[in-house]
Amino acid sequence: MLSIDAKRETVPTTASNESMEVENPLTAFQSLLKEATDLMLYPEPVYQLLKDPIRFLEVKIPVRMDDGKTL
């Protein structure tokens, strides 16, 4: 089964020198899924089956900025 590290990342903010903690989207989904399966009284194996993706597709789309740079 596919295993993905779900970690929190520290992202600097532009307004000040403080940094903001951002939750990994996978971790956010897993916690929401856990709440939903508990609320609906599903057994733990259902959560374990659904919490990790079977397939993962990563796509990069080049974007041309107004100044001509491509990201």
CHARMM internal coordinates of N, CA and C (Angstrom, degrees):
IC EDIT
DIST 1 N 1 CA 1.4434
DIST 1 CA 1 C 1.5223
ANGL 1 N 1 CA 1 C 109.18
DIST 1 C 2 N 1.2769
ANGL 1 CA 1 C 2 N 116.77
DIHE 1 N 1 CA 1 C 2 N 147.77
DIST 2 N 2 CA 1.4531
ANGL 1 C 2 N 2 CA 123.96
DIHE 1 CA 1 C 2 N 2 CA -179.04
DIST 2 CA 2 C 1.5166
ANGL 2 N 2 CA 2 C 110.77
DIHE 1 C 2 N 2 CA 2 C -71.15
DIST 2 C 3 N 1.3140
ANGL 2 CA 2 C 3 N 116.60
DIHE 2 N 2 CA 2 C 3 N 130.85
DIST 3 N 3 CA 1.4588
ANGL 2 C 3 N 3 CA 120.47
DIHE 2 CA 2 C 3 N 3 CA 178.68
DIST 3 CA 3 C 1.5185
ANGL 3 N 3 CA 3 C 108.52
DIHE 2 C 3 N 3 CA 3 C -117.45
DIST 3 C 4 N 1.3087
ANGL 3 CA 3 C 4 N 116.32
DIHE 3 N 3 CA 3 C 4 N 130.75
DIST 4 N 4 CA 1.4605
ANGL 3 C 4 N 4 CA 121.31
DIHE 3 CA 3 C 4 N 4 CA -178.87
DIST 4 CA 4 C 1.5080
ANGL 4 N 4 CA 4 C 108.21
DIHE 3 C 4 N 4 CA 4 C -123.94
DIST 4 C 5 N 1.3278
ANGL 4 CA 4 C 5 N 116.79
DIHE 4 N 4 CA 4 C 5 N 132.78
DIST 5 N 5 CA 1.4551
ANGL 4 C 5 N 5 CA 120.60
DIHE 4 CA 4 C 5 N 5 CA 176.12
DIST 5 CA 5 C 1.5151
ANGL 5 N 5 CA 5 C 108.90
DIHE 4 C 5 N 5 CA 5 C -72.92
DIST 5 C 6 N 1.2923
ANGL 5 CA 5 C 6 N 117.18
DIHE 5 N 5 CA 5 C 6 N 120.12
DIST 6 N 6 CA 1.4558
ANGL 5 C 6 N 6 CA 122.13
DIHE 5 CA 5 C 6 N 6 CA 178.02
DIST 6 CA 6 C 1.5230
ANGL 6 N 6 CA 6 C 107.49
DIHE 5 C 6 N 6 CA 6 C -106.03
DIST 6 C 7 N 1.3030
ANGL 6 CA 6 C 7 N 116.68
DIHE 6 N 6 CA 6 C 7 N 100.65
DIST 7 N 7 CA 1.4554
ANGL 6 C 7 N 7 CA 121.69
DIHE 6 CA 6 C 7 N 7 CA -176.78
DIST 7 CA 7 C 1.5114
ANGL 7 N 7 CA 7 C 109.85
DIHE 6 C 7 N 7 CA 7 C -123.36
DIST 7 C 8 N 1.3233
ANGL 7 CA 7 C 8 N 115.09
DIHE 7 N 7 CA 7 C 8 N 156.64
DIST 8 N 8 CA 1.4501
ANGL 7 C 8 N 8 CA 119.97
DIHE 7 CA 7 C 8 N 8 CA 172.74
DIST 8 CA 8 C 1.5237
ANGL 8 N 8 CA 8 C 108.29
DIHE 7 C 8 N 8 CA 8 C -84.31
DIST 8 C 9 N 1.3074
ANGL 8 CA 8 C 9 N 115.50
DIHE 8 N 8 CA 8 C 9 N 144.51
DIST 9 N 9 CA 1.4533
ANGL 8 C 9 N 9 CA 120.87
DIHE 8 CA 8 C 9 N 9 CA 179.52
DIST 9 CA 9 C 1.5164
ANGL 9 N 9 CA 9 C 108.87
DIHE 8 C 9 N 9 CA 9 C -115.98
DIST 9 C 10 N 1.3317
ANGL 9 CA 9 C 10 N 116.66
DIHE 9 N 9 CA 9 C 10 N 147.78
DIST 10 N 10 CA 1.4501
ANGL 9 C 10 N 10 CA 120.94
DIHE 9 CA 9 C 10 N 10 CA 175.83
DIST 10 CA 10 C 1.5194
ANGL 10 N 10 CA 10 C 107.82
DIHE 9 C 10 N 10 CA 10 C -100.70
DIST 10 C 11 N 1.3149
ANGL 10 CA 10 C 11 N 115.66
DIHE 10 N 10 CA 10 C 11 N 123.74
DIST 11 N 11 CA 1.4541
ANGL 10 C 11 N 11 CA 121.61
DIHE 10 CA 10 C 11 N 11 CA -176.74
DIST 11 CA 11 C 1.5160
ANGL 11 N 11 CA 11 C 108.86
DIHE 10 C 11 N 11 CA 11 C -118.52
DIST 11 C 12 N 1.3366
ANGL 11 CA 11 C 12 N 117.94
DIHE 11 N 11 CA 11 C 12 N 124.72
DIST 12 N 12 CA 1.4675
ANGL 11 C 12 N 12 CA 118.88
DIHE 11 CA 11 C 12 N 12 CA 178.84
DIST 12 CA 12 C 1.5207
ANGL 12 N 12 CA 12 C 110.84
DIHE 11 C 12 N 12 CA 12 C -70.21
DIST 12 C 13 N 1.3214
ANGL 12 CA 12 C 13 N 116.33
DIHE 12 N 12 CA 12 C 13 N 142.74
DIST 13 N 13 CA 1.4613
ANGL 12 C 13 N 13 CA 120.12
DIHE 12 CA 12 C 13 N 13 CA 177.67
DIST 13 CA 13 C 1.5224
ANGL 13 N 13 CA 13 C 108.73
DIHE 12 C 13 N 13 CA 13 C -92.39
DIST 13 C 14 N 1.3203
ANGL 13 CA 13 C 14 N 117.07
DIHE 13 N 13 CA 13 C 14 N 157.12
DIST 14 N 14 CA 1.4617
ANGL 13 C 14 N 14 CA 120.69
DIHE 13 CA 13 C 14 N 14 CA -178.38
DIST 14 CA 14 C 1.5218
ANGL 14 N 14 CA 14 C 112.07
DIHE 13 C 14 N 14 CA 14 C -85.53
DIST 14 C 15 N 1.3269
ANGL 14 CA 14 C 15 N 117.61
DIHE 14 N 14 CA 14 C 15 N -23.58
DIST 15 N 15 CA 1.4593
ANGL 14 C 15 N 15 CA 120.89
DIHE 14 CA 14 C 15 N 15 CA -175.21
DIST 15 CA 15 C 1.5261
ANGL 15 N 15 CA 15 C 112.62
DIHE 14 C 15 N 15 CA 15 C -74.72
DIST 15 C 16 N 1.3177
ANGL 15 CA 15 C 16 N 118.68
DIHE 15 N 15 CA 15 C 16 N -32.05
DIST 16 N 16 CA 1.4582
ANGL 15 C 16 N 16 CA 121.23
DIHE 15 CA 15 C 16 N 16 CA -177.93
DIST 16 CA 16 C 1.5187
ANGL 16 N 16 CA 16 C 109.79
DIHE 15 C 16 N 16 CA 16 C -149.05
DIST 16 C 17 N 1.2977
ANGL 16 CA 16 C 17 N 115.86
DIHE 16 N 16 CA 16 C 17 N -175.80
DIST 17 N 17 CA 1.4660
ANGL 16 C 17 N 17 CA 120.85
DIHE 16 CA 16 C 17 N 17 CA 179.27
DIST 17 CA 17 C 1.5224
ANGL 17 N 17 CA 17 C 112.21
DIHE 16 C 17 N 17 CA 17 C -84.09
DIST 17 C 18 N 1.3338
ANGL 17 CA 17 C 18 N 117.52
DIHE 17 N 17 CA 17 C 18 N -2.63
DIST 18 N 18 CA 1.4540
ANGL 17 C 18 N 18 CA 120.71
DIHE 17 CA 17 C 18 N 18 CA 178.44
DIST 18 CA 18 C 1.5157
ANGL 18 N 18 CA 18 C 109.53
DIHE 17 C 18 N 18 CA 18 C -68.87
DIST 18 C 19 N 1.3210
ANGL 18 CA 18 C 19 N 116.42
DIHE 18 N 18 CA 18 C 19 N 154.42
DIST 19 N 19 CA 1.4516
ANGL 18 C 19 N 19 CA 119.19
DIHE 18 CA 18 C 19 N 19 CA 173.95
DIST 19 CA 19 C 1.5192
ANGL 19 N 19 CA 19 C 109.02
DIHE 18 C 19 N 19 CA 19 C -115.36
DIST 19 C 20 N 1.3186
ANGL 19 CA 19 C 20 N 114.23
DIHE 19 N 19 CA 19 C 20 N 152.83
DIST 20 N 20 CA 1.4470
ANGL 19 C 20 N 20 CA 121.52
DIHE 19 CA 19 C 20 N 20 CA -173.63
DIST 20 CA 20 C 1.5215
ANGL 20 N 20 CA 20 C 107.84
DIHE 19 C 20 N 20 CA 20 C -116.19
DIST 20 C 21 N 1.3327
ANGL 20 CA 20 C 21 N 118.17
DIHE 20 N 20 CA 20 C 21 N 137.90
DIST 21 N 21 CA 1.4443
ANGL 20 C 21 N 21 CA 121.73
DIHE 20 CA 20 C 21 N 21 CA 178.92
DIST 21 CA 21 C 1.5275
ANGL 21 N 21 CA 21 C 109.11
DIHE 20 C 21 N 21 CA 21 C -89.39
DIST 21 C 22 N 1.3383
ANGL 21 CA 21 C 22 N 116.98
DIHE 21 N 21 CA 21 C 22 N 126.98
DIST 22 N 22 CA 1.4590
ANGL 21 C 22 N 22 CA 122.32
DIHE 21 CA 21 C 22 N 22 CA -178.24
DIST 22 CA 22 C 1.5240
ANGL 22 N 22 CA 22 C 107.55
DIHE 21 C 22 N 22 CA 22 C -116.81
DIST 22 C 23 N 1.3282
ANGL 22 CA 22 C 23 N 116.16
DIHE 22 N 22 CA 22 C 23 N 131.63
DIST 23 N 23 CA 1.4525
ANGL 22 C 23 N 23 CA 120.38
DIHE 22 CA 22 C 23 N 23 CA -179.09
DIST 23 CA 23 C 1.5267
ANGL 23 N 23 CA 23 C 110.32
DIHE 22 C 23 N 23 CA 23 C -82.46
DIST 23 C 24 N 1.3001
ANGL 23 CA 23 C 24 N 115.66
DIHE 23 N 23 CA 23 C 24 N 138.89
DIST 24 N 24 CA 1.4545
ANGL 23 C 24 N 24 CA 122.52
DIHE 23 CA 23 C 24 N 24 CA 175.71
DIST 24 CA 24 C 1.5343
ANGL 24 N 24 CA 24 C 108.13
DIHE 23 C 24 N 24 CA 24 C -59.84
DIST 24 C 25 N 1.3344
ANGL 24 CA 24 C 25 N 119.16
DIHE 24 N 24 CA 24 C 25 N 136.13
DIST 25 N 25 CA 1.4688
ANGL 24 C 25 N 25 CA 120.94
DIHE 24 CA 24 C 25 N 25 CA -179.24
DIST 25 CA 25 C 1.5315
ANGL 25 N 25 CA 25 C 113.29
DIHE 24 C 25 N 25 CA 25 C -57.82
DIST 25 C 26 N 1.3356
ANGL 25 CA 25 C 26 N 117.34
DIHE 25 N 25 CA 25 C 26 N -34.36
DIST 26 N 26 CA 1.4626
ANGL 25 C 26 N 26 CA 119.90
DIHE 25 CA 25 C 26 N 26 CA 178.82
DIST 26 CA 26 C 1.5241
ANGL 26 N 26 CA 26 C 110.53
DIHE 25 C 26 N 26 CA 26 C -65.96
DIST 26 C 27 N 1.3211
ANGL 26 CA 26 C 27 N 117.13
DIHE 26 N 26 CA 26 C 27 N -43.29
DIST 27 N 27 CA 1.4619
ANGL 26 C 27 N 27 CA 121.29
DIHE 26 CA 26 C 27 N 27 CA 178.50
DIST 27 CA 27 C 1.5259
ANGL 27 N 27 CA 27 C 110.88
DIHE 26 C 27 N 27 CA 27 C -63.63
DIST 27 C 28 N 1.3296
ANGL 27 CA 27 C 28 N 116.62
DIHE 27 N 27 CA 27 C 28 N -41.11
DIST 28 N 28 CA 1.4593
ANGL 27 C 28 N 28 CA 120.85
DIHE 27 CA 27 C 28 N 28 CA 178.22
DIST 28 CA 28 C 1.5282
ANGL 28 N 28 CA 28 C 110.47
DIHE 27 C 28 N 28 CA 28 C -61.23
DIST 28 C 29 N 1.3291
ANGL 28 CA 28 C 29 N 116.37
DIHE 28 N 28 CA 28 C 29 N -44.20
DIST 29 N 29 CA 1.4625
ANGL 28 C 29 N 29 CA 120.76
DIHE 28 CA 28 C 29 N 29 CA 178.87
DIST 29 CA 29 C 1.5170
ANGL 29 N 29 CA 29 C 111.11
DIHE 28 C 29 N 29 CA 29 C -63.32
DIST 29 C 30 N 1.3393
ANGL 29 CA 29 C 30 N 116.70
DIHE 29 N 29 CA 29 C 30 N -44.41
DIST 30 N 30 CA 1.4587
ANGL 29 C 30 N 30 CA 120.16
DIHE 29 CA 29 C 30 N 30 CA -177.60
DIST 30 CA 30 C 1.5314
ANGL 30 N 30 CA 30 C 111.95
DIHE 29 C 30 N 30 CA 30 C -63.25
DIST 30 C 31 N 1.3259
ANGL 30 CA 30 C 31 N 117.31
DIHE 30 N 30 CA 30 C 31 N -39.15
DIST 31 N 31 CA 1.4618
ANGL 30 C 31 N 31 CA 119.03
DIHE 30 CA 30 C 31 N 31 CA 179.16
DIST 31 CA 31 C 1.5359
ANGL 31 N 31 CA 31 C 110.81
DIHE 30 C 31 N 31 CA 31 C -68.95
DIST 31 C 32 N 1.3278
ANGL 31 CA 31 C 32 N 117.27
DIHE 31 N 31 CA 31 C 32 N -37.77
DIST 32 N 32 CA 1.4664
ANGL 31 C 32 N 32 CA 121.15
DIHE 31 CA 31 C 32 N 32 CA 176.72
DIST 32 CA 32 C 1.5292
ANGL 32 N 32 CA 32 C 110.82
DIHE 31 C 32 N 32 CA 32 C -66.18
DIST 32 C 33 N 1.3273
ANGL 32 CA 32 C 33 N 116.56
DIHE 32 N 32 CA 32 C 33 N -41.23
DIST 33 N 33 CA 1.4586
ANGL 32 C 33 N 33 CA 121.52
DIHE 32 CA 32 C 33 N 33 CA 178.21
DIST 33 CA 33 C 1.5263
ANGL 33 N 33 CA 33 C 110.63
DIHE 32 C 33 N 33 CA 33 C -63.98
DIST 33 C 34 N 1.3278
ANGL 33 CA 33 C 34 N 116.84
DIHE 33 N 33 CA 33 C 34 N -40.42
DIST 34 N 34 CA 1.4648
ANGL 33 C 34 N 34 CA 121.06
DIHE 33 CA 33 C 34 N 34 CA 179.01
DIST 34 CA 34 C 1.5346
ANGL 34 N 34 CA 34 C 110.47
DIHE 33 C 34 N 34 CA 34 C -61.75
DIST 34 C 35 N 1.3282
ANGL 34 CA 34 C 35 N 116.22
DIHE 34 N 34 CA 34 C 35 N -44.42
DIST 35 N 35 CA 1.4652
ANGL 34 C 35 N 35 CA 120.11
DIHE 34 CA 34 C 35 N 35 CA 177.78
DIST 35 CA 35 C 1.5303
ANGL 35 N 35 CA 35 C 111.05
DIHE 34 C 35 N 35 CA 35 C -60.90
DIST 35 C 36 N 1.3349
ANGL 35 CA 35 C 36 N 116.24
DIHE 35 N 35 CA 35 C 36 N -43.22
DIST 36 N 36 CA 1.4652
ANGL 35 C 36 N 36 CA 120.76
DIHE 35 CA 35 C 36 N 36 CA -178.05
DIST 36 CA 36 C 1.5259
ANGL 36 N 36 CA 36 C 111.43
DIHE 35 C 36 N 36 CA 36 C -66.48
DIST 36 C 37 N 1.3305
ANGL 36 CA 36 C 37 N 117.66
DIHE 36 N 36 CA 36 C 37 N -44.58
DIST 37 N 37 CA 1.4673
ANGL 36 C 37 N 37 CA 119.79
DIHE 36 CA 36 C 37 N 37 CA -179.46
DIST 37 CA 37 C 1.5295
ANGL 37 N 37 CA 37 C 111.18
DIHE 36 C 37 N 37 CA 37 C -67.19
DIST 37 C 38 N 1.3246
ANGL 37 CA 37 C 38 N 117.08
DIHE 37 N 37 CA 37 C 38 N -35.12
DIST 38 N 38 CA 1.4718
ANGL 37 C 38 N 38 CA 119.96
DIHE 37 CA 37 C 38 N 38 CA 176.12
DIST 38 CA 38 C 1.5294
ANGL 38 N 38 CA 38 C 110.58
DIHE 37 C 38 N 38 CA 38 C -67.52
DIST 38 C 39 N 1.3241
ANGL 38 CA 38 C 39 N 116.60
DIHE 38 N 38 CA 38 C 39 N -42.81
DIST 39 N 39 CA 1.4613
ANGL 38 C 39 N 39 CA 121.59
DIHE 38 CA 38 C 39 N 39 CA -179.66
DIST 39 CA 39 C 1.5282
ANGL 39 N 39 CA 39 C 111.50
DIHE 38 C 39 N 39 CA 39 C -62.47
DIST 39 C 40 N 1.3265
ANGL 39 CA 39 C 40 N 116.18
DIHE 39 N 39 CA 39 C 40 N -37.78
DIST 40 N 40 CA 1.4661
ANGL 39 C 40 N 40 CA 120.58
DIHE 39 CA 39 C 40 N 40 CA -178.44
DIST 40 CA 40 C 1.5250
ANGL 40 N 40 CA 40 C 112.49
DIHE 39 C 40 N 40 CA 40 C -89.09
DIST 40 C 41 N 1.3477
ANGL 40 CA 40 C 41 N 115.84
DIHE 40 N 40 CA 40 C 41 N 5.55
DIST 41 N 41 CA 1.4671
ANGL 40 C 41 N 41 CA 122.86
DIHE 40 CA 40 C 41 N 41 CA 176.79
DIST 41 CA 41 C 1.5298
ANGL 41 N 41 CA 41 C 113.39
DIHE 40 C 41 N 41 CA 41 C 59.46
DIST 41 C 42 N 1.3330
ANGL 41 CA 41 C 42 N 116.63
DIHE 41 N 41 CA 41 C 42 N 33.76
DIST 42 N 42 CA 1.4622
ANGL 41 C 42 N 42 CA 120.40
DIHE 41 CA 41 C 42 N 42 CA 174.61
DIST 42 CA 42 C 1.5228
ANGL 42 N 42 CA 42 C 109.29
DIHE 41 C 42 N 42 CA 42 C -75.77
DIST 42 C 43 N 1.3189
ANGL 42 CA 42 C 43 N 118.13
DIHE 42 N 42 CA 42 C 43 N 149.01
DIST 43 N 43 CA 1.4614
ANGL 42 C 43 N 43 CA 120.04
DIHE 42 CA 42 C 43 N 43 CA 178.01
DIST 43 CA 43 C 1.5377
ANGL 43 N 43 CA 43 C 111.02
DIHE 42 C 43 N 43 CA 43 C -68.99
DIST 43 C 44 N 1.3152
ANGL 43 CA 43 C 44 N 116.33
DIHE 43 N 43 CA 43 C 44 N 156.82
DIST 44 N 44 CA 1.4672
ANGL 43 C 44 N 44 CA 122.47
DIHE 43 CA 43 C 44 N 44 CA -177.96
DIST 44 CA 44 C 1.5365
ANGL 44 N 44 CA 44 C 113.58
DIHE 43 C 44 N 44 CA 44 C -55.08
DIST 44 C 45 N 1.3510
ANGL 44 CA 44 C 45 N 120.38
DIHE 44 N 44 CA 44 C 45 N -37.85
DIST 45 N 45 CA 1.4750
ANGL 44 C 45 N 45 CA 119.57
DIHE 44 CA 44 C 45 N 45 CA 178.72
DIST 45 CA 45 C 1.5413
ANGL 45 N 45 CA 45 C 114.05
DIHE 44 C 45 N 45 CA 45 C -58.62
DIST 45 C 46 N 1.3207
ANGL 45 CA 45 C 46 N 117.78
DIHE 45 N 45 CA 45 C 46 N -28.89
DIST 46 N 46 CA 1.4681
ANGL 45 C 46 N 46 CA 120.84
DIHE 45 CA 45 C 46 N 46 CA 177.62
DIST 46 CA 46 C 1.5227
ANGL 46 N 46 CA 46 C 109.14
DIHE 45 C 46 N 46 CA 46 C -65.32
DIST 46 C 47 N 1.3267
ANGL 46 CA 46 C 47 N 116.83
DIHE 46 N 46 CA 46 C 47 N -46.72
DIST 47 N 47 CA 1.4702
ANGL 46 C 47 N 47 CA 120.53
DIHE 46 CA 46 C 47 N 47 CA 177.22
DIST 47 CA 47 C 1.5286
ANGL 47 N 47 CA 47 C 110.77
DIHE 46 C 47 N 47 CA 47 C -61.09
DIST 47 C 48 N 1.3232
ANGL 47 CA 47 C 48 N 116.87
DIHE 47 N 47 CA 47 C 48 N -45.00
DIST 48 N 48 CA 1.4667
ANGL 47 C 48 N 48 CA 120.97
DIHE 47 CA 47 C 48 N 48 CA -178.77
DIST 48 CA 48 C 1.5281
ANGL 48 N 48 CA 48 C 111.52
DIHE 47 C 48 N 48 CA 48 C -60.86
DIST 48 C 49 N 1.3220
ANGL 48 CA 48 C 49 N 117.14
DIHE 48 N 48 CA 48 C 49 N -35.18
DIST 49 N 49 CA 1.4629
ANGL 48 C 49 N 49 CA 121.30
DIHE 48 CA 48 C 49 N 49 CA 179.00
DIST 49 CA 49 C 1.5261
ANGL 49 N 49 CA 49 C 112.04
DIHE 48 C 49 N 49 CA 49 C -70.76
DIST 49 C 50 N 1.3361
ANGL 49 CA 49 C 50 N 116.44
DIHE 49 N 49 CA 49 C 50 N -39.03
DIST 50 N 50 CA 1.4635
ANGL 49 C 50 N 50 CA 120.93
DIHE 49 CA 49 C 50 N 50 CA -173.81
DIST 50 CA 50 C 1.5293
ANGL 50 N 50 CA 50 C 114.87
DIHE 49 C 50 N 50 CA 50 C -88.19
DIST 50 C 51 N 1.3297
ANGL 50 CA 50 C 51 N 118.84
DIHE 50 N 50 CA 50 C 51 N -17.40
DIST 51 N 51 CA 1.4667
ANGL 50 C 51 N 51 CA 120.37
DIHE 50 CA 50 C 51 N 51 CA -170.11
DIST 51 CA 51 C 1.5265
ANGL 51 N 51 CA 51 C 114.58
DIHE 50 C 51 N 51 CA 51 C -71.61
DIST 51 C 52 N 1.3166
ANGL 51 CA 51 C 52 N 119.08
DIHE 51 N 51 CA 51 C 52 N -27.36
DIST 52 N 52 CA 1.4692
ANGL 51 C 52 N 52 CA 121.07
DIHE 51 CA 51 C 52 N 52 CA -179.60
DIST 52 CA 52 C 1.5203
ANGL 52 N 52 CA 52 C 110.24
DIHE 51 C 52 N 52 CA 52 C -111.79
DIST 52 C 53 N 1.3344
ANGL 52 CA 52 C 53 N 117.08
DIHE 52 N 52 CA 52 C 53 N 136.05
DIST 53 N 53 CA 1.4716
ANGL 52 C 53 N 53 CA 119.46
DIHE 52 CA 52 C 53 N 53 CA 179.53
DIST 53 CA 53 C 1.5245
ANGL 53 N 53 CA 53 C 111.20
DIHE 52 C 53 N 53 CA 53 C -67.54
DIST 53 C 54 N 1.3251
ANGL 53 CA 53 C 54 N 116.09
DIHE 53 N 53 CA 53 C 54 N 144.20
DIST 54 N 54 CA 1.4573
ANGL 53 C 54 N 54 CA 120.85
DIHE 53 CA 53 C 54 N 54 CA 175.63
DIST 54 CA 54 C 1.5314
ANGL 54 N 54 CA 54 C 109.18
DIHE 53 C 54 N 54 CA 54 C -80.54
DIST 54 C 55 N 1.3193
ANGL 54 CA 54 C 55 N 115.67
DIHE 54 N 54 CA 54 C 55 N -39.00
DIST 55 N 55 CA 1.4629
ANGL 54 C 55 N 55 CA 121.66
DIHE 54 CA 54 C 55 N 55 CA 177.53
DIST 55 CA 55 C 1.5116
ANGL 55 N 55 CA 55 C 109.25
DIHE 54 C 55 N 55 CA 55 C -125.67
DIST 55 C 56 N 1.3216
ANGL 55 CA 55 C 56 N 114.98
DIHE 55 N 55 CA 55 C 56 N 154.15
DIST 56 N 56 CA 1.4561
ANGL 55 C 56 N 56 CA 120.49
DIHE 55 CA 55 C 56 N 56 CA -179.78
DIST 56 CA 56 C 1.5219
ANGL 56 N 56 CA 56 C 107.48
DIHE 55 C 56 N 56 CA 56 C -139.02
DIST 56 C 57 N 1.3163
ANGL 56 CA 56 C 57 N 117.75
DIHE 56 N 56 CA 56 C 57 N 124.65
DIST 57 N 57 CA 1.4502
ANGL 56 C 57 N 57 CA 122.67
DIHE 56 CA 56 C 57 N 57 CA 179.64
DIST 57 CA 57 C 1.5127
ANGL 57 N 57 CA 57 C 108.77
DIHE 56 C 57 N 57 CA 57 C -118.11
DIST 57 C 58 N 1.3248
ANGL 57 CA 57 C 58 N 116.24
DIHE 57 N 57 CA 57 C 58 N 120.09
DIST 58 N 58 CA 1.4595
ANGL 57 C 58 N 58 CA 121.25
DIHE 57 CA 57 C 58 N 58 CA 178.78
DIST 58 CA 58 C 1.5202
ANGL 58 N 58 CA 58 C 108.44
DIHE 57 C 58 N 58 CA 58 C -112.24
DIST 58 C 59 N 1.3193
ANGL 58 CA 58 C 59 N 116.22
DIHE 58 N 58 CA 58 C 59 N 127.91
DIST 59 N 59 CA 1.4609
ANGL 58 C 59 N 59 CA 121.83
DIHE 58 CA 58 C 59 N 59 CA -176.07
DIST 59 CA 59 C 1.5150
ANGL 59 N 59 CA 59 C 108.73
DIHE 58 C 59 N 59 CA 59 C -125.65
DIST 59 C 60 N 1.3345
ANGL 59 CA 59 C 60 N 116.34
DIHE 59 N 59 CA 59 C 60 N 138.04
DIST 60 N 60 CA 1.4561
ANGL 59 C 60 N 60 CA 121.27
DIHE 59 CA 59 C 60 N 60 CA 174.57
DIST 60 CA 60 C 1.5187
ANGL 60 N 60 CA 60 C 108.02
DIHE 59 C 60 N 60 CA 60 C -117.75
DIST 60 C 61 N 1.3180
ANGL 60 CA 60 C 61 N 115.84
DIHE 60 N 60 CA 60 C 61 N 127.39
DIST 61 N 61 CA 1.4576
ANGL 60 C 61 N 61 CA 121.40
DIHE 60 CA 60 C 61 N 61 CA -179.35
DIST 61 CA 61 C 1.5241
ANGL 61 N 61 CA 61 C 107.67
DIHE 60 C 61 N 61 CA 61 C -114.82
DIST 61 C 62 N 1.3293
ANGL 61 CA 61 C 62 N 117.93
DIHE 61 N 61 CA 61 C 62 N 119.61
DIST 62 N 62 CA 1.4646
ANGL 61 C 62 N 62 CA 119.22
DIHE 61 CA 61 C 62 N 62 CA 178.36
DIST 62 CA 62 C 1.5359
ANGL 62 N 62 CA 62 C 110.86
DIHE 61 C 62 N 62 CA 62 C -67.76
DIST 62 C 63 N 1.3160
ANGL 62 CA 62 C 63 N 115.19
DIHE 62 N 62 CA 62 C 63 N 137.29
DIST 63 N 63 CA 1.4633
ANGL 62 C 63 N 63 CA 121.20
DIHE 62 CA 62 C 63 N 63 CA -179.42
DIST 63 CA 63 C 1.5161
ANGL 63 N 63 CA 63 C 108.18
DIHE 62 C 63 N 63 CA 63 C -122.23
DIST 63 C 64 N 1.3197
ANGL 63 CA 63 C 64 N 116.90
DIHE 63 N 63 CA 63 C 64 N 126.31
DIST 64 N 64 CA 1.4591
ANGL 63 C 64 N 64 CA 121.26
DIHE 63 CA 63 C 64 N 64 CA 177.23
DIST 64 CA 64 C 1.5221
ANGL 64 N 64 CA 64 C 108.25
DIHE 63 C 64 N 64 CA 64 C -92.47
DIST 64 C 65 N 1.3132
ANGL 64 CA 64 C 65 N 115.58
DIHE 64 N 64 CA 64 C 65 N 120.95
DIST 65 N 65 CA 1.4546
ANGL 64 C 65 N 65 CA 121.99
DIHE 64 CA 64 C 65 N 65 CA -178.29
DIST 65 CA 65 C 1.5402
ANGL 65 N 65 CA 65 C 110.27
DIHE 64 C 65 N 65 CA 65 C -81.11
DIST 65 C 66 N 1.3352
ANGL 65 CA 65 C 66 N 117.00
DIHE 65 N 65 CA 65 C 66 N 168.54
DIST 66 N 66 CA 1.4610
ANGL 65 C 66 N 66 CA 121.76
DIHE 65 CA 65 C 66 N 66 CA 179.32
DIST 66 CA 66 C 1.5259
ANGL 66 N 66 CA 66 C 111.98
DIHE 65 C 66 N 66 CA 66 C -60.36
DIST 66 C 67 N 1.3346
ANGL 66 CA 66 C 67 N 116.78
DIHE 66 N 66 CA 66 C 67 N -31.52
DIST 67 N 67 CA 1.4647
ANGL 66 C 67 N 67 CA 119.55
DIHE 66 CA 66 C 67 N 67 CA -178.46
DIST 67 CA 67 C 1.5332
ANGL 67 N 67 CA 67 C 112.63
DIHE 66 C 67 N 67 CA 67 C -84.89
DIST 67 C 68 N 1.3338
ANGL 67 CA 67 C 68 N 118.16
DIHE 67 N 67 CA 67 C 68 N 4.43
DIST 68 N 68 CA 1.4537
ANGL 67 C 68 N 68 CA 122.18
DIHE 67 CA 67 C 68 N 68 CA 175.82
DIST 68 CA 68 C 1.5215
ANGL 68 N 68 CA 68 C 114.36
DIHE 67 C 68 N 68 CA 68 C 96.12
DIST 68 C 69 N 1.3122
ANGL 68 CA 68 C 69 N 118.60
DIHE 68 N 68 CA 68 C 69 N -11.93
DIST 69 N 69 CA 1.4644
ANGL 68 C 69 N 69 CA 121.57
DIHE 68 CA 68 C 69 N 69 CA 179.01
DIST 69 CA 69 C 1.5293
ANGL 69 N 69 CA 69 C 109.80
DIHE 68 C 69 N 69 CA 69 C -70.55
DIST 69 C 70 N 1.3313
ANGL 69 CA 69 C 70 N 114.90
DIHE 69 N 69 CA 69 C 70 N 146.28
DIST 70 N 70 CA 1.4575
ANGL 69 C 70 N 70 CA 120.36
DIHE 69 CA 69 C 70 N 70 CA 176.19
DIST 70 CA 70 C 1.5266
ANGL 70 N 70 CA 70 C 107.87
DIHE 69 C 70 N 70 CA 70 C -110.80
DIST 70 C 71 N 1.3132
ANGL 70 CA 70 C 71 N 115.91
DIHE 70 N 70 CA 70 C 71 N 126.28
DIST 71 N 71 CA 1.4681
ANGL 70 C 71 N 71 CA 121.18
DIHE 70 CA 70 C 71 N 71 CA 179.29
DIST 71 CA 71 C 1.5073
ANGL 71 N 71 CA 71 C 109.89
DIHE 70 C 71 N 71 CA 71 C -103.40
END
COOR INIT
IC SEED 1 N 1 CA 1 C
IC BUILD
